[in-house]
Amino acid sequence: MYQIGEETRLRLDYIDSYWLENFTLSLSSDTDPLMPGEGNVLISNQRRIDPNRGEIQTGLIKAVGEINYRIYVALPQNITTGSLDLQKKSICRIIGMYELDDRIKHYECREGHLKIDTVKSSRFHAEMYGRYFNYRNDSLVFEGDLNVKRR
């Protein structure tokens, strides 16, 4: 997975990607994103580490050495191949940085898609592209492949 800036394409370190059954996604910045319900939610944890720089720029936020992203995507109850529109169906939260207001670390997808091309009983592969914005209109853009397991 990559984070794409105005003139840069930065590779993210993959942590894990999985989906949870019987959950729906809350888009609100002041609640837990996972709510019990009929559906599935994909969760992908990605990280940027830059040991050579003291600070990492992401939107208007700077992090010292490391920044962790958690991307959530609302999936249908039955996961099949095809393309899903991510607008109002996906969020990204920056994990950590507890000194910042939660609204600054909460990004909603305004444009994007998740293209699922292979589905097995306990996993699927997808390509993702999404443009995310927080309430101040700071943006994050993600693009890449996801190998997702059922948890």
N, C-alpha and C positions, 0 to 999 in steps of 0.2 A: 504494500500500500504506500502511496505517496501523498505528501501534502504539497499542494501546488500554490506557489506565490505568484506575484506579478511577473517575475522573470526567473523564478527558481522552481526546481522540482526536487524536493527533499524526500529521500527514502525514509520511511518509518520502520522502526523495529517492531516486528510482530510479537505480540504476547500471546493472545488466544482469540478465537472466534467460536461462538456457540449459539444455540438457540434454546429458549425455554418454552415449554408448552403450557397452555392454559393461562397466558398472560396477555394483556393489552398494554399499549404504550400511552403514557400521559405526556403531553407536550409542555406542561407547565414547569417553570423553573423552580417553583416552591413546593413541589411534591416529589415523592419517589417516582421515577419514570415507569416502574413496573407495577401494574395493577392486575389482580386476578380477573380473568375473563376468558372469553372464547377467542382464541387466536394464539399466535406465537410471536416471540420477540427475539430478534437477532441481536447479539451483543458482541462487539469487536473491540478489543483493547489493543491500542497501538501506542508507541512511545518514540520520542525523539530524544537522543542523547548526543550532546556535543561537548566532549571533554576539553576541546581546544579553545572554546569560548566560554567566557564567564556568564553570558546571558544568551538566551534563545528568544528570538522575536516571533510571536505568533499573533497576528492581528495587531492590536495595540498592547497586548500583554507581553511582558518579558519574564522568562523563567531562568533560574540559575541552573545551567547544565542539563536539565531534564524536564520534559513536559509529557504528561500522560493524557491520552485522549480515550474516551469511551463513547463509541458510536452505537446507537440503538436504532433498530429498524423494525417497524410493525410488519409482520408477515401474516398472510392468510392462514386460516386453520389448516387447509390442505396445501402443502408446499409442492409446487409443480414447476416445470421449466417455463420460462417466459420472462417478460420484463415487468418490473413493478415501478411505478412512479413514486419517488421518495418525498415529493412536496407534501408537507404536513403529515408525513408518516415516518419521519426520522429526526433524531436530535443527536447532537454531540455534546458531551460534557467534558470539561477539563477537570481532571481529578487532582486533588491536592490544592495547593495555593490557598490555604484557608483564610488568609488575610484579605482576599478579594470577595466582593459581593457575589453571591451565587448567580445573579442575573448576568454578570459579565462572563461567567464561565459556562453559560448555557446557550447553545447555538441551535437554531431550528433550520431544517433543510427547506430552502425555497425553490431549489431546482436540482433534479438529479434522477438517477434510475439505478435499480439493482437488476441485473440480468442473470437469472439462474439458468445455467446450461446443463448441469448434471445433478440428478437427485438420486440418492440411495436411501435405504431405510433409516440410517442414523447419521447421514451427512449430505451436504450438497456443496457445489462449487458455484461461485457467482463472480461477476465483474461489477464493480460499483463506481459510480461517479456522483458526487454531491457537492453543492455549494450551500454552506451553512452561515447563518448570520445571528449575532446576538442582538440585544435590545439597543445597543449603541451603533449598530450596523457594521461592527467589526466582522470580517469574514474569514472563513476557513474553507478550503477546497480540498477534497480527498478524491483519489482515483486509484484503483488497483483491483487485484484479485483477492477473494476471500475463500478459504476452505473452512466450512462451518460444520461443527459436530453438534449432535443433540446432547444436551446435558440433562 
